[in-house]
Amino acid sequence: MTFAASLAAAAKESGIELTNAQLEAFTVYNDLLVAWNEKVNLTAITAPHEVAVKHVIDSLSCYDEQVFPDDAAVIDVGTGAGFPGLPLKIYRPGIRITLLDSLNKRLNFLREIVERLGLAGVEIVHGRAEEAGRQKTHRERYMVATSRAVARLNVLAELCLPFVSMGGHFVALKGAQYRDELDEAGVAITALGGRIADVRTVRLPGLDDSRAVVYIQKISATPGAYPRRPGLPEKKPL
């Protein structure tokens, strides 16, 4: 089965409506991902069906029109190969997306995709979250911060909540350990100005593994001490 056919079937099973133009855009994305992956380590997942389900549909599983209104400013922290940020942009072109990553090779890949697809309203930023989260141009400037497969939730909270504006959300796509991560992240989330607004379990087509999307709302300003210097959130989580 081709990538486009796999994605169309998986989207239908997940209740996600994709236009022909979106299927074509995701096909270009997949083709470039596979080609670039031969020279830059972007993903261990390259089989068409797995990319469709484990990357694209998984990324879109976090979309909620109440959390991601049209024209929302969104930052994808530790975007890597662009997940979930670029699939969200392709799915809902009205959002404005910033893709943040510390590795330039990945960002070069993302620049080619953005150019090939002619995507407007995409900013690509090279840097670490601990540093960008302290800059006036980024701190508390986004309605949504997303992150996927970057770190445990107590670490991610420190990396992502400083970007979120009051009333906005930090959206974390988590795997099978999400319950344990929620338990250990409570102190950090509160200290950083957030509260858990919702936890939605996710079942991807054809997979039996456990995963969830965690929605954390920003209810107070993140104290100026956070995020701490690079590396410290991972070494000494809150």
C-alpha positions in Angstrom: 0.0 0.0 0.0 1.3 3.5 -0.9 2.0 6.1 1.8 -1.0 8.2 0.6 -3.4 5.2 0.7 -2.1 4.2 4.2 -2.5 7.7 5.5 -6.0 8.1 4.0 -7.1 4.8 5.6 -5.6 5.6 9.0 -7.1 9.1 8.9 -10.5 7.7 8.2 -10.3 5.2 11.0 -9.2 8.0 13.3 -12.0 10.3 12.3 -9.7 12.8 10.7 -10.7 14.4 7.4 -7.9 15.1 5.0 -8.3 16.8 1.6 -6.6 15.5 -1.5 -4.3 18.5 -1.3 -3.3 17.6 2.2 -2.7 14.0 1.3 -0.4 15.3 -1.5 1.4 17.6 0.9 2.0 14.8 3.4 3.2 12.5 0.6 5.9 15.1 -0.3 6.8 15.3 3.4 7.1 11.6 3.6 9.3 11.4 0.4 11.6 14.1 1.7 11.8 12.5 5.2 12.9 9.2 3.7 15.4 10.8 1.3 17.0 13.0 4.0 17.0 10.3 6.5 19.7 8.5 4.5 22.2 11.4 5.3 20.7 12.9 8.5 19.4 10.9 11.4 15.8 12.1 11.5 13.8 9.0 12.4 14.0 5.3 12.9 10.5 5.0 11.3 10.6 5.0 7.5 8.1 2.4 6.3 5.1 4.2 4.6 2.4 2.8 6.9 4.4 3.5 10.0 5.2 7.0 9.0 1.5 7.6 8.2 0.3 6.2 11.6 3.2 6.8 14.1 4.2 10.2 12.8 1.4 11.9 11.0 -1.8 10.6 12.7 0.0 10.6 16.1 0.8 14.3 15.5 -2.7 15.2 14.5 -4.1 13.3 17.6 -3.4 16.4 19.7 -5.5 18.8 17.6 -8.4 20.4 19.3 -10.1 23.4 17.7 -10.6 25.0 21.1 -6.9 24.8 21.9 -5.7 25.6 18.4 -8.0 28.3 17.1 -7.3 29.7 13.6 -4.4 32.2 13.7 -3.1 30.8 16.9 0.7 31.2 17.5 2.1 27.8 18.2 5.7 26.7 19.0 6.9 23.2 18.6 9.7 22.6 21.1 12.4 20.1 20.1 10.6 19.7 16.8 13.1 17.2 15.3 11.8 16.1 11.9 8.8 18.5 12.4 6.4 16.4 14.5 3.8 17.4 15.5 4.3 21.0 14.3 4.3 20.6 10.5 1.5 18.0 10.4 -0.6 20.5 12.4 0.3 23.3 10.0 -0.6 21.2 7.0 -3.9 20.1 8.6 -4.8 23.6 9.8 -3.0 26.2 7.6 -4.4 29.1 9.6 -2.2 28.5 12.6 1.2 30.3 12.8 3.9 27.8 13.7 7.4 28.2 15.1 9.7 25.1 14.8 12.4 25.2 17.5 15.3 22.7 17.5 19.0 22.8 18.6 20.3 20.9 15.6 20.8 22.8 12.3 20.8 19.7 10.1 17.2 19.0 11.1 16.3 22.6 10.5 17.8 22.5 7.0 15.5 19.6 6.3 12.5 21.5 7.6 13.4 24.5 5.5 13.3 22.4 2.4 9.9 21.0 3.3 8.4 24.4 4.0 9.8 25.8 0.7 8.6 22.7 -1.3 5.1 23.0 0.1 5.0 26.8 -0.1 3.9 27.0 3.6 3.3 30.6 4.9 3.3 31.5 8.6 6.2 29.1 9.5 9.3 30.3 11.5 12.3 28.0 11.9 14.4 28.8 15.0 17.8 27.3 15.9 18.3 27.2 19.6 17.8 25.4 22.9 14.5 25.7 24.7 16.2 26.8 28.0 17.7 29.8 26.2 14.8 30.7 23.8 12.4 30.5 26.7 14.2 33.5 28.3 14.1 35.7 25.2 11.5 38.5 25.0 10.7 37.5 21.4 9.5 34.0 22.6 8.7 34.1 26.3 5.0 33.8 26.9 4.3 34.8 23.3 2.5 31.6 22.2 -1.1 30.4 22.6 0.2 26.8 22.4 3.5 25.0 22.9 3.7 21.4 21.7 6.3 18.7 22.3 6.6 15.1 21.4 9.2 12.4 22.3 11.6 15.0 23.8 11.7 14.3 27.6 9.7 13.3 30.6 6.8 15.6 31.5 8.4 17.1 34.6 11.3 18.2 32.4 9.1 19.3 29.5 7.0 21.5 31.7 10.1 23.6 32.4 11.1 23.7 28.8 7.7 24.5 27.4 5.5 26.4 29.8 7.7 29.6 29.7 6.7 30.0 26.0 2.9 29.9 26.7 0.9 33.0 27.2 -1.7 33.3 29.9 -4.7 31.1 29.2 -2.9 29.2 26.5 -1.8 25.5 26.6 1.2 23.3 26.7 0.3 20.2 24.8 2.4 17.1 25.4 2.1 13.9 23.3 3.1 11.1 25.6 3.6 7.3 25.4 2.9 4.4 27.6 4.5 5.9 30.8 2.2 8.9 30.8 0.4 8.0 34.1 3.7 7.8 35.9 4.9 11.0 34.3 1.7 12.8 35.4 2.3 11.7 39.0 5.9 13.0 39.1 5.2 16.2 37.2 2.6 17.7 39.5 5.0 19.9 41.5 6.8 21.2 38.4 3.6 22.0 36.5 2.2 24.1 39.5 5.5 25.8 40.1 5.8 26.9 36.5 2.3 28.4 36.3 0.3 25.5 34.8 -2.6 23.2 35.7 -3.6 19.9 34.1 -6.7 20.8 32.0 -7.2 17.4 30.3 -5.7 14.0 29.6 -7.0 12.2 26.5 -6.0 8.7 25.8 -5.1 7.9 22.1 -5.4 4.7 20.1 -3.6 4.7 16.8 -4.9 2.5 14.0 -3.5 -1.0 14.2 -1.6 -0.4 17.4 -2.4 -1.6 20.9 0.1 0.5 22.8 -1.0 3.0 25.4 -0.5 6.8 24.8 -2.1 10.0 25.7 -2.2 13.8 25.0 -1.8 15.9 28.1 -3.2 19.5 28.0 -1.7 21.8 30.5 -3.3 25.3 30.8 -1.2 28.4 31.7 -2.9 30.0 34.7 -0.1 32.2 36.1 3.1 33.7 34.9 6.2 31.4 34.9 8.6 32.7 37.6 11.7 34.4 36.2 14.0 31.7 37.5 12.7 29.3 34.9 13.8 27.8 32.6 17.1 27.2 34.3 20.4 27.0 32.3 20.8 24.4 29.6 21.0 20.9 30.8 19.9 21.6 34.3 16.2 20.7 33.8 17.2 17.2 32.7 19.9 16.7 35.4 17.7 18.1 38.3 14.0 18.0 37.4 11.6 20.0 39.5 
